[in-house]
Amino acid sequence: MELLLSLKTVFPLLIALLVNLAISLAIYRQWHRLHQPLQTYQGVLLAILSCWAAAAVVLVLLFPGNTSSQANLYLLSTFRSAWNQWSLTELLQILLQFALFLPLGLLAALLGEPFCRLRWLLPVSVSCTATLSCAKFALERGSFTLDDLLLNTLGALTGFFLGRLIWTVWHKERLGPPLVKALVLPVCCLVALGGVFSVYYGSEFGNLALSPSHRQSMGGVTVTAEATLSKAEGTASVYRNAIASTARPGDAIASLLSTEMNLNLSSTVLQTDQQRQFTLTDQEEREYAFSISLRDGSWQFSSQGDEGVSVSGSLDSVRWRWESWLTENQLLDRAAVYSLDDSGSLRWDMSAPEDLASYQNDFTAGSLVITLTRGGDVPARITSTMATYQYVREAEVLSPAEACQLIEQGRFSWGQALQRGDQLTVTGCQLTYATDSKGYYQPVYTFSCTVNREDAEAISVPALK
């Protein structure tokens, strides 16, 4: 394992060296053909270009965004995934991919002939991007995606036109055409980005992560329905998670836990687009972690060392102590049902109403589990999925038959790929609920199914029109 990790570290560096050598040889051959002396500013630009090539390889291969080795040949699927998740992290990764090759186009344009030509830049940009993506895929440092090639090429073109604008100003040539070309791509990107934000914030409800980033290939796949699927359209209640309207979710809970357990709460809070993370310490400098989801309000408190499940003293007294504290601070509903699970942890549960589609009232649902320590007042872990959902309004939904048509069209997200000749059979349909990117608890259709008469993962599709 150590040898494999070392190879995965050394290979990117070797690839960086090879890419540097390849670019240097290509530039040298071009200059050699023109018999032009190398000017000082061109030498500086070449040195910067060499540093950029090495940095790009190291960033792509040594600091990947994920370590899954997959080939994604669906164009624009990265954009759709970022839209469905409404993830600022994924949006930032898209912008970084765009900016990564911008220096290549900028430096190429400033180098002068023959590099300030698109017929030189485009092949170099595409080949470098493809080489890095293939190396990343082969070394299991990330996925190979067509979107990376598109974003890197657009970034190189933007840098190129910006470089030509700088060249024009420097040589006091006619400014009009270079200025228009330099502004076209950035303006189009800003307009598209503004349109995306306008559509998202102009919509009442948010996006669902279960929506597909690309269509499933349904060629040669037979879809049949054994379940009776109604064609009647209707309405269903939509709810909103109370945590979605909280300005700084988790701060109050972290403060309560800190006071109750006599822990020091750090002022440093790590926040992503998915959760907020807090750090707490006791008098002996042992660390504890508290994190809360920004989407559904679920949270977890955990210690770094103790995973015990027994406690000194009476379990009843411990149960009543925590139950009293939790209900007093509105972290647990008094109607929650208590039980002692198989691992010896304290547990409280609340079930959602059976027919949420027509309930039209606020409700609380979820569970809260406390894993006790082998001694002391600080639990090893507290995990809560308790959430309060506020009724919003009735909304129109697709009929089950219309929702099933989305499956026939391949418009669903699924963990397994269907093959030509497979027979997908829908055996049941149920209206369930999922939390969207704005914190709304909205209806979705969940279809139970089989593939070639064997049980398969359920398929969920959005139900709202």
C-alpha positions in Angstrom: 0.0 0.0 0.0 2.8 2.4 0.9 4.5 1.6 -2.4 1.3 2.3 -4.3 0.8 5.7 -2.5 4.4 6.6 -3.3 4.0 5.8 -6.9 0.8 7.8 -7.1 2.8 10.7 -5.8 5.9 10.2 -8.0 4.0 9.6 -11.3 2.3 13.0 -11.3 5.7 14.7 -10.9 7.2 12.7 -13.7 4.2 13.6 -15.9 4.7 17.2 -15.0 8.3 17.0 -16.1 7.3 15.3 -19.4 4.6 17.9 -20.1 7.2 20.6 -19.5 9.7 19.0 -21.9 7.0 18.5 -24.5 5.9 22.1 -24.4 9.5 23.3 -24.4 10.4 21.2 -27.4 7.3 22.3 -29.3 8.1 26.0 -28.7 11.8 25.5 -29.5 11.0 23.8 -32.9 8.6 26.6 -33.8 11.2 29.2 -33.1 13.9 27.3 -34.8 11.9 27.2 -38.0 11.5 31.0 -37.9 15.2 31.6 -37.1 14.2 34.4 -34.7 16.3 35.4 -31.7 14.7 35.0 -28.3 14.0 38.3 -26.7 14.2 39.0 -23.0 10.4 39.3 -22.4 9.8 36.1 -24.4 12.3 34.3 -22.2 10.5 35.5 -19.1 7.1 34.4 -20.6 8.6 31.0 -21.4 9.8 30.6 -17.8 6.3 31.5 -16.5 4.7 29.1 -19.0 7.0 26.3 -17.7 6.0 27.0 -14.1 2.4 27.1 -15.1 2.6 23.7 -16.8 4.3 22.1 -13.7 1.8 23.8 -11.3 -1.2 22.6 -13.4 0.0 19.0 -13.4 0.6 19.1 -9.6 -2.8 20.7 -8.9 -4.7 18.2 -11.1 -2.9 15.0 -10.1 -1.8 15.6 -6.5 -4.8 17.6 -5.2 -7.8 16.0 -6.9 -11.4 17.0 -6.1 -12.3 13.3 -5.6 -10.5 10.0 -5.8 -13.2 8.1 -7.8 -11.8 6.8 -11.1 -14.7 7.1 -13.6 -15.1 8.1 -17.2 -18.0 10.6 -17.6 -18.6 11.2 -21.3 -21.9 13.1 -20.8 -21.3 16.7 -21.9 -22.5 19.3 -19.5 -23.3 16.7 -16.8 -21.0 18.6 -14.3 -23.1 21.7 -14.8 -26.4 19.8 -14.2 -25.0 18.1 -11.1 -24.0 21.5 -9.7 -27.5 22.8 -10.5 -29.2 19.8 -8.9 -27.1 20.0 -5.7 -27.0 23.8 -5.9 -23.5 23.3 -4.6 -21.1 26.3 -4.3 -18.3 23.8 -4.0 -19.1 22.2 -7.4 -19.5 25.7 -8.9 -16.1 26.7 -7.6 -14.6 23.6 -9.1 -16.1 24.5 -12.5 -14.7 28.1 -12.2 -11.3 26.6 -11.3 -11.3 24.3 -14.3 -12.1 27.3 -16.4 -9.3 29.4 -14.9 -6.7 26.6 -15.0 -5.8 26.9 -18.7 -6.4 30.7 -18.9 -2.6 31.4 -18.4 -1.8 29.1 -21.4 -3.9 31.2 -23.8 -2.7 34.5 -22.3 1.0 33.6 -22.5 0.7 32.1 -25.9 -0.9 35.3 -27.2 1.9 37.4 -25.7 4.7 35.3 -27.1 4.1 36.5 -30.6 4.5 34.6 -33.8 3.8 31.7 -34.4 2.1 31.1 -31.1 -0.4 33.9 -31.2 -2.5 31.7 -33.6 -5.6 29.7 -32.7 -4.3 26.9 -35.0 -1.4 26.4 -32.5 -3.3 27.1 -29.3 -6.3 24.8 -29.7 -4.4 21.6 -30.5 -2.0 22.3 -27.6 -4.8 23.1 -25.2 -6.9 20.0 -26.0 -3.9 17.7 -26.0 -2.7 18.9 -22.7 -6.1 18.7 -21.1 -6.7 15.2 -22.6 -3.3 14.1 -21.3 -3.9 15.3 -17.8 -7.4 13.8 -17.7 -6.2 10.4 -18.9 -3.4 10.5 -16.4 -5.8 11.4 -13.6 -8.1 8.6 -14.6 -5.3 6.0 -15.0 -3.8 6.9 -11.6 -7.2 6.9 -9.9 -6.8 10.5 -8.9 -10.2 11.6 -10.3 -12.7 11.2 -13.1 -12.2 11.7 -16.8 -15.0 14.1 -18.0 -15.7 15.8 -21.3 -16.7 18.9 -19.3 -13.0 19.3 -18.2 -11.9 19.5 -21.8 -14.6 22.0 -22.6 -13.9 24.2 -19.6 -10.1 24.1 -20.1 -10.5 25.0 -23.8 -12.8 27.9 -23.0 -10.4 29.1 -20.4 -7.5 28.9 -22.9 -9.5 30.8 -25.5 -10.5 33.5 -23.0 -6.9 34.0 -22.0 -5.8 34.0 -25.6 -8.2 36.8 -26.6 -7.3 38.7 -23.4 -3.6 38.4 -24.4 -4.3 39.6 -27.9 -6.0 42.7 -26.4 -3.0 43.4 -24.3 -0.7 42.9 -27.4 -2.9 45.3 -29.4 -2.7 48.0 -26.6 1.0 47.4 -26.3 1.7 47.9 -30.0 -0.9 50.7 -30.4 -2.8 48.8 -33.1 -6.5 49.1 -33.8 -8.3 48.2 -30.6 -11.9 47.4 -31.8 -11.9 43.8 -33.0 -9.5 42.5 -30.3 -11.6 44.2 -27.6 -14.8 42.6 -28.9 -13.1 39.2 -29.0 -11.7 39.6 -25.5 -15.1 40.4 -24.0 -17.3 37.9 -25.8 -16.5 34.8 -23.7 -16.4 36.5 -20.3 -19.6 38.4 -21.0 -21.4 35.3 -22.2 -20.2 33.4 -19.1 -21.4 36.2 -16.8 -24.8 36.4 -18.6 -25.2 32.6 -18.3 -24.2 32.7 -14.6 -26.6 35.6 -13.9 -29.4 33.7 -15.7 -28.8 30.6 -13.6 -29.0 32.5 -10.3 -32.0 34.4 -11.5 -33.9 31.2 -12.4 -32.9 29.6 -9.1 -33.8 32.4 -6.8 -36.9 33.3 -8.8 -38.3 29.8 -8.3 -40.3 29.1 -5.2 -38.9 25.6 -4.5 -35.3 24.4 -4.6 -33.5 21.7 -6.6 -33.4 18.0 -5.7 -30.1 16.1 -5.6 -31.9 13.0 -6.8 -32.5 14.7 -10.2 -30.2 13.2 -12.9 -27.1 14.9 -14.2 -27.6 13.0 -17.5 -30.2 10.7 -19.1 -29.8 6.9 -18.6 -29.3 5.0 -21.9 -32.6 3.2 -22.4 -31.8 1.8 -25.9 -32.9 -1.8 -26.0 -34.2 -1.7 -22.5 -37.8 -2.8 -22.0 -39.8 -1.0 -19.3 -43.0 -2.5 -18.1 -45.3 -1.7 -15.1 -46.9 -4.5 -13.1 -48.3 -2.0 -10.6 -51.4 -0.1 -11.4 -50.4 3.5 -12.0 -53.1 6.2 -11.8 -53.3 8.8 -14.6 -55.1 11.2 -12.4 -53.2 14.4 -11.5 -53.6 15.9 -8.0 -52.0 18.0 -5.3 -49.7 17.3 -2.4 -48.6 19.2 0.6 -45.2 20.9 0.6 -43.4 21.6 3.9 -40.3 23.5 4.9 -37.6 22.4 7.2 -37.3 24.9 10.1 -33.5 24.9 9.9 -33.7 26.5 6.4 -34.9 29.8 7.8 -32.2 29.9 10.5 -29.5 32.5 9.9 -26.6 30.6 11.6 -27.8 27.0 12.1 -26.0 25.1 14.8 -24.6 28.0 16.8 -27.2 27.8 19.5 -27.0 24.0 19.8 -23.1 24.1 20.0 -23.4 26.7 22.7 -25.9 24.6 24.7 -23.7 21.5 24.4 -20.6 23.5 25.5 -22.4 24.8 28.6 -24.0 21.5 29.6 -20.7 19.5 29.3 -18.4 22.2 30.5 -16.5 22.3 27.2 -14.7 25.2 25.5 -16.3 26.2 22.2 -13.8 27.4 19.6 -14.7 30.6 17.8 -13.4 29.1 14.5 -16.3 27.6 12.5 -15.7 25.7 9.3 -18.6 26.1 6.9 -19.2 24.5 3.5 -22.3 24.6 1.3 -23.5 21.4 3.1 -22.7 21.8 6.8 -21.2 23.8 9.6 -18.5 22.3 11.8 -17.5 23.3 15.3 -14.6 22.3 17.6 -14.9 21.9 21.4 -12.2 21.0 24.0 -12.3 19.9 27.6 -10.0 20.9 30.4 -7.5 18.2 29.4 -7.4 19.6 25.8 -9.3 16.6 24.4 -11.2 17.6 21.2 -14.8 17.1 20.4 -16.6 17.8 17.1 -20.0 19.1 16.4 -21.4 19.4 12.9 -24.9 20.3 11.5 -26.3 19.8 8.1 -27.5 23.1 6.4 -30.0 21.2 4.3 -32.1 19.1 6.8 -30.8 20.2 10.2 -29.5 16.8 11.3 -26.5 17.1 13.6 -23.9 15.1 15.4 -21.7 15.6 18.5 -18.8 13.1 18.9 -15.7 12.7 21.0 -12.4 11.7 19.4 -11.4 8.8 21.6 -14.1 7.1 23.6 -16.4 4.7 21.7 -17.8 3.1 24.9 -21.4 2.0 25.2 -21.7 1.4 29.0 -22.2 3.8 31.8 -21.6 3.8 35.5 -24.8 4.2 37.6 -28.4 3.8 36.7 -29.5 4.0 33.1 -32.9 5.4 34.1 -31.2 8.4 35.9 -29.0 9.0 32.9 -32.0 8.8 30.5 -34.1 11.2 32.6 -31.2 13.6 32.9 -30.7 13.8 29.2 -34.3 13.7 28.3 -35.1 16.6 30.6 -32.2 18.7 29.3 -33.1 18.0 25.6 -36.8 18.8 26.0 -36.1 21.9 28.1 -33.8 23.2 25.3 -36.3 22.2 22.5 -33.9 19.7 21.0 -36.4 16.8 21.7 -40.2 16.7 21.5 -41.9 15.5 24.6 -43.9 13.1 22.4 -40.8 11.2 21.3 -40.8 7.5 22.1 -37.8 6.3 24.2 -36.1 2.9 23.7 -32.8 1.3 24.5 -31.3 0.0 21.3 -29.2 -3.2 20.8 -25.9 -1.4 21.3 -26.9 0.0 24.7 -27.5 3.5 23.4 -30.4 5.8 24.5 -32.8 6.4 21.6 -35.8 8.6 21.0 -38.0 8.4 17.8 -40.8 10.3 16.2 -42.6 9.1 13.1 -43.9 11.4 10.4 -47.7 11.3 9.8 -48.7 8.5 7.5 -50.3 10.6 4.8 -48.0 13.6 4.4 -49.5 14.5 1.1 -52.8 15.6 2.7 -51.7 16.3 6.3 -51.4 20.1 6.0 -50.0 20.7 9.4 -46.6 21.2 11.0 -45.0 18.1 12.4 -41.7 16.8 13.9 -40.0 13.6 12.8 -36.7 11.8 13.1 -34.6 10.2 15.8 -32.0 11.1 18.5 -29.4 8.6 19.7 -27.0 9.1 22.6 -24.1 6.7 22.8 -22.8 6.7 26.3 -19.2 6.7 27.5 -17.6 4.2 29.9 -17.4 7.0 32.5 -17.9 10.7 32.8 -20.5 13.2 31.8 -19.6 13.7 28.1 -21.3 11.1 25.8 -19.2 9.4 23.1 -21.7 10.5 20.5 -25.0 12.2 20.0 -26.7 11.9 16.6 -30.0 13.7 15.8 -32.1 13.7 12.7 -35.0 15.3 14.5 -36.5 18.1 12.5 -39.6 20.3 12.5 -41.4 20.7 9.2 -43.7 23.7 8.7 -46.6 23.4 6.3 -46.3 25.7 3.3 -49.1 25.0 0.8 -50.6 22.5 -1.6 -48.8 22.1 -4.9 -49.7 20.3 -8.2 -47.9 17.0 -8.7 -47.5 14.6 -11.7 -49.7 11.6 -11.9 -47.9 8.3 -11.1 -48.3 7.3 -14.8 -46.6 10.6 -15.9 -43.8 10.1 -13.4 -43.3 6.5 -14.8 -42.8 8.0 -18.2 -39.7 9.8 -16.9 -38.2 6.4 -16.2 -39.0 5.3 -19.7 -37.2 8.4 -21.0 -34.2 7.7 -18.8 -34.7 10.9 -16.8 -33.7 9.4 -13.4 -30.6 9.0 -11.4 -29.5 5.4 -10.6 -26.5 3.7 -9.1 -26.4 0.9 -11.8 -26.3 1.1 -15.5 -28.9 -0.7 -17.6 -27.7 -2.8 -20.5 -29.3 -3.5 -23.9 -31.8 -6.3 -23.5 -32.5 -5.7 -19.8 -36.1 -5.7 -18.7 -37.0 -3.1 -16.1 -40.2 -3.9 -14.3 -42.0 -1.3 -12.0 -43.6 -3.3 -9.2 -44.9 -0.5 -7.0 -45.2 3.3 -6.6 -45.2 5.4 -3.4 -45.3 9.1 -2.8 -42.5 10.0 -0.5 -40.7 13.2 0.5 -37.1 14.6 0.1 -35.5 17.9 1.2 -34.5 20.2 -1.6 -31.7 22.8 -1.8 -33.8 25.5 -0.3 -34.9 23.4 2.7 -38.4 22.5 1.3 -39.6 19.0 2.1 -41.3 18.2 -1.3 -43.0 15.1 -2.7 -41.2 12.6 -4.9 -42.3 9.4 -6.4 -40.4 6.3 -5.4 -40.8 3.3 -7.7 -39.8 -0.2 -6.5 -38.6 -2.2 -9.4 -36.8 -5.3 -10.6 -34.3 -5.8 -13.4 -34.6 -9.1 -15.2 -36.8 -10.3 -12.4 -34.2 -9.6 -9.7 -34.8 -7.0 -7.0 -33.1 -3.7 -7.8 -32.6 -0.3 -6.2 -35.7 1.9 -6.0 -35.9 4.8 -8.5 -37.0 8.2 -7.2 -38.1 11.0 -9.5 -39.4 14.5 -8.7 -43.2 14.7 -8.3 -43.8 18.5 -8.5 -44.9 19.9 -11.9 
